Amino acid sequence: MAFTFMFLLCLGLSTRSRIPVLTGALPKPTIKAEPGTLVYKGMQVFISCKGISDAWKYLLYIQKFEYTQPLHTQTSTNHGEKAVFHISSVGKHDGGQYSCCYETTAGWSVHSDKLELVVTGFFDNKPILSALPRPMVTSGESVTLKCFSQKEYDKFIVIKEGKQKHSMIMKSQKTYVGQFQALFSVGPVTPNSSGTFKCYGYYKASPQIWSEPSDHLDIYVSGSPGTIGLFQNMSKAKTASETKDHTVENLIRMGMAGLVIIILGILLFEACHNHTQDYHAPGELKIQK
């Protein structure tokens, strides 16, 4: 319904300007966000709409989940195949679904595909992410990612960082201790399952406004290059630690041995000194008159 509304709005603008509309005759524009579609509050964001070189006007729309029509429209009068819209400090009101269209002398284009811009860093309580039974697993095993918080979020989402971001979403469940959590089962895992994960909480009324991210959690699967490097580093660290321990032990032993020699030397000296005194004492008695 929302897509139809926006398309009719573009159609209406063209009709008022008395420019014929050729539905489907113009290439569909592409929309892109930089630095990405998952951004932290306060960051600046650039949303580009790419059409054709004959375009003389671009329109950018944002649609919120809870509304059935665009909240506002931005207009760019740049001539050329692309227009860039700048958000200097992204906030709650900027999270949503974006689309764009452009106008030429032939009329208005259809809308681009939707781009979902998610803004994170809100709410007081950030979730905690942990791995069960442990974050280091063997290929073929399963691991459960537990995302929980004291705050009653409607849903939790787990994101795997990287070139291809993967996400898992689950409803929040209240535990007997009063926490709210979601358990994400992953497996059987492969070396490609290794990576860095974070989780967020959000409310279904505003699905593009997320909490502060949890601390990152690294999952290692045996057989992956990262795991091999980790094990090698751990082995090197362990070897270095053991070598250091042995060196300290040897120094302590050498010090103890030196102390024993010194004590024995002192005892030997005192014994010799006492013996000398005992030997001369009778002679001194014989010469007395």
C-alpha positions in Angstrom: 0.0 0.0 0.0 2.8 2.4 0.9 4.7 1.7 -2.3 1.5 2.4 -4.3 1.0 5.6 -2.4 4.5 6.9 -3.1 4.2 5.9 -6.8 0.9 7.7 -7.1 2.5 10.8 -5.4 5.2 10.8 -8.0 2.6 10.4 -10.7 0.6 13.3 -9.3 3.6 15.6 -9.3 4.2 14.8 -12.9 0.5 15.4 -13.8 0.5 18.8 -12.1 3.6 19.7 -14.1 1.9 18.5 -17.3 4.7 16.1 -18.2 3.6 12.8 -19.6 4.3 9.8 -17.4 5.7 6.7 -19.1 5.3 4.0 -16.5 8.2 1.5 -16.9 9.8 3.4 -19.7 12.6 4.7 -17.5 15.2 2.5 -15.7 14.5 1.9 -12.1 16.9 4.0 -9.9 19.2 2.4 -7.4 19.6 3.6 -3.8 22.6 3.3 -1.5 23.6 4.5 2.0 27.2 5.3 3.1 28.8 4.3 5.4 26.1 1.6 5.5 22.6 0.7 6.5 23.5 0.0 10.1 24.7 3.2 11.8 25.3 4.6 15.3 23.3 7.6 16.4 25.0 10.9 15.7 26.9 9.7 12.6 26.5 11.4 9.3 24.9 9.4 6.5 24.9 10.0 2.7 22.0 8.4 0.8 22.5 8.4 -3.0 19.9 7.9 -5.7 21.3 6.9 -9.1 19.1 7.4 -12.2 20.1 8.4 -15.7 22.1 11.4 -17.0 18.9 13.0 -18.3 17.4 13.3 -14.8 16.8 16.8 -13.6 15.0 16.1 -10.3 15.3 13.4 -7.6 12.9 12.7 -4.7 13.8 10.8 -1.6 11.2 9.3 0.6 11.3 7.8 4.1 8.6 5.6 5.4 8.1 4.6 9.0 6.8 1.2 10.0 3.9 2.7 12.0 2.8 4.9 9.2 1.2 4.2 5.8 2.6 7.2 4.0 5.9 9.0 3.6 6.8 11.2 6.5 8.7 13.8 4.4 10.2 14.3 1.0 13.6 15.7 0.0 14.2 17.2 -3.4 17.4 17.5 -5.3 17.6 19.7 -8.4 21.0 18.3 -9.5 21.2 17.4 -13.1 22.9 14.1 -13.8 22.7 10.5 -13.1 22.9 10.7 -9.3 21.8 12.8 -6.4 23.2 12.6 -2.8 21.1 13.4 0.2 23.0 14.3 3.4 22.0 13.5 7.0 24.4 15.4 9.2 23.6 13.7 12.5 21.4 10.6 12.2 18.8 10.2 15.0 15.7 8.3 15.9 13.5 10.0 13.3 15.9 9.0 10.5 15.5 5.2 11.0 13.1 3.7 8.4 12.7 2.5 4.9 13.9 4.8 2.1 13.1 4.9 -1.6 13.7 7.4 -4.4 12.6 8.3 -7.9 13.7 10.8 -10.5 12.2 12.9 -13.2 13.2 13.6 -16.8 11.4 15.2 -19.7 9.8 11.8 -20.4 8.2 11.8 -16.9 8.8 10.1 -13.6 10.6 6.9 -13.0 9.3 4.1 -10.8 10.6 3.9 -7.3 13.8 2.2 -6.4 14.0 -0.8 -4.2 13.5 -0.1 -0.5 16.6 0.6 1.6 16.2 0.0 5.4 18.3 2.4 7.5 18.8 1.2 11.1 20.1 3.5 13.8 21.6 2.0 16.9 22.8 3.4 20.3 19.5 4.0 22.0 17.9 2.9 25.3 19.6 2.6 28.7 20.4 -1.1 29.0 22.6 -2.7 26.4 22.2 -6.5 26.0 24.8 -9.1 26.9 25.9 -11.8 24.5 27.4 -15.2 25.5 28.0 -18.6 23.9 26.9 -21.9 25.3 28.6 -24.2 26.1 31.7 -22.2 25.0 32.8 -19.8 22.2 35.5 -22.3 20.9 33.9 -25.3 19.2 34.8 -28.1 16.9 33.5 -28.3 13.3 30.2 -30.2 13.3 29.1 -29.2 16.8 26.4 -26.7 17.6 26.6 -23.6 19.7 23.9 -21.5 21.3 24.2 -17.7 21.4 22.4 -16.2 24.4 21.3 -12.6 24.2 19.8 -11.2 27.4 19.0 -8.0 29.2 17.3 -6.6 32.3 15.2 -4.4 30.0 12.1 -5.8 28.4 12.8 -5.6 24.7 10.3 -7.1 22.3 12.9 -8.7 20.1 16.6 -9.4 20.0 18.8 -9.6 16.9 22.2 -11.1 16.5 24.5 -9.7 13.8 27.6 -11.4 12.4 30.1 -8.8 11.3 31.9 -8.9 8.0 31.5 -8.3 4.3 28.3 -10.2 4.3 26.3 -9.3 7.4 24.1 -12.1 8.6 21.4 -11.5 11.2 19.1 -13.7 13.3 16.0 -12.3 15.0 14.0 -13.8 17.9 11.2 -12.7 20.2 12.2 -11.9 23.8 11.3 -14.4 26.5 11.1 -13.6 30.2 13.1 -16.0 32.5 12.4 -17.0 36.0 15.0 -14.6 37.4 13.3 -11.7 35.7 15.7 -11.3 32.8 14.6 -11.1 29.1 16.5 -13.3 26.7 16.6 -15.0 23.3 18.5 -18.2 22.5 19.9 -18.5 19.0 20.9 -22.0 18.0 23.7 -22.2 15.4 24.9 -25.5 13.9 26.2 -27.8 12.9 29.0 -25.2 12.6 31.8 -25.2 9.9 35.0 -23.2 9.8 33.1 -20.5 7.9 30.9 -20.0 11.0 33.8 -18.4 12.8 33.4 -14.7 13.3 32.5 -11.7 15.5 29.0 -11.4 16.8 27.0 -8.6 18.5 23.4 -8.4 19.6 20.8 -5.7 20.0 17.4 -5.2 21.5 14.5 -3.3 19.9 10.7 -2.7 20.1 8.4 -3.9 17.3 6.8 -0.4 17.1 10.2 1.0 15.9 12.1 -1.9 14.2 14.7 0.4 12.8 15.7 1.9 16.2 18.0 -0.5 18.1 19.7 -0.5 21.5 23.4 -0.1 22.3 25.3 -3.1 20.9 26.5 -5.8 23.2 30.2 -6.3 23.7 31.5 -8.3 20.7 31.8 -12.0 21.0 34.3 -14.0 18.9 33.3 -17.5 17.9 36.1 -19.9 16.8 35.5 -23.1 15.0 38.4 -25.6 14.7 39.9 -25.8 11.3 39.4 -22.2 10.4 42.6 -20.0 9.8 41.6 -17.7 12.6 41.4 -20.6 15.0 44.7 -22.1 13.9 46.4 -18.7 14.3 44.7 -18.3 17.7 45.9 -21.8 18.9 49.4 -21.0 17.6 49.5 -17.7 19.5 48.2 -19.4 22.6 50.9 -22.1 22.2 53.6 -19.5 21.7 52.3 -17.6 24.7 52.3 -20.7 26.8 55.8 -21.7 25.7 57.1 -18.2 26.5 55.3 -18.3 29.8 56.8 -21.7 30.7 60.3 -20.6 29.7 59.9 -17.5 31.9 58.7 -19.7 34.7 61.7 -22.1 34.3 64.1 -19.2 34.3 62.7 -17.8 37.5 62.8 -21.2 39.1 66.5 -21.6 38.1 67.4 -18.2 39.5 65.7 -19.0 42.7 67.5 -22.4 43.0 70.9 -20.7 42.2 70.2 -18.1 44.8 69.3 -20.7 47.4 72.4 -22.8 46.6 74.6 -19.7 47.0 73.0 -18.9 50.3 73.6 -22.4 51.5 77.3 -22.2 50.5 77.7 -18.8 52.3 76.1 -20.3 55.5 78.3 -23.4 55.3 81.3 -21.1 54.9 80.4 -19.1 57.9 79.9 -22.2 60.0 83.2 -23.6 58.9 85.1 -20.4 59.7 83.6 -20.3 63.2 84.5 -23.9 63.8 88.2 -23.3 62.7 88.4 -20.2 64.9 87.1 -22.0 68.0 89.5 -24.9 67.4 92.5 -22.5 67.3 91.6 -20.9 70.6 91.3 -24.4 72.2 94.8 -25.4 71.0 96.7 -22.4 72.4 95.0 -22.2 75.8 97.1 -25.1 77.4 100.4 -23.6 76.3 99.5 -20.3 77.9 98.9 -22.1 81.2 102.4 -23.8 81.1 104.4 -20.6 80.9 102.7 -19.0 83.8 104.9 -18.7 87.0 
